Amino acid sequence: MFGDLSGMMDKLKQAKQEVEETKKRLNTVLIDENSNDNKLKVTLTANRDIKAISIDDSLLNDAEELEDYLILTLNKALKRAGEINEQEMAAAAKNGMPNIPGMDLFK
């Protein structure tokens, strides 16, 4: 019914390995996001780990303004990182999945 079950299991192991390798590679993909006026810059990986935050001195005098900048800029960066992460992980999973009749998981 399912054909070569051993072959499918090997293919699933390969898919898992490819996903793990993609996760490691995404740790090296850096995303830079700036505020609209470039007073704040954040750098994070595609796995959403923050690597750096640069703050213009003019923002250090107003905690509320700094918080607003951080929230807006981090949210933009996290959104971009999430999109890249999802695309890469979906591609890794799709490439490694066995062809199981009747299970069209990725179209």
Secondary structure, 3 states (H helix, E strand, C coil): CCCCHHHHHHHHHHHHHHHHHHHHHHCCCEEEEECCCCCEEEEEECCCCEEEEEECHHHHHCHHHHHHHHHHHHHHHHHHHHHHHHHHHHHHHHHHCCCCCCCCCCC
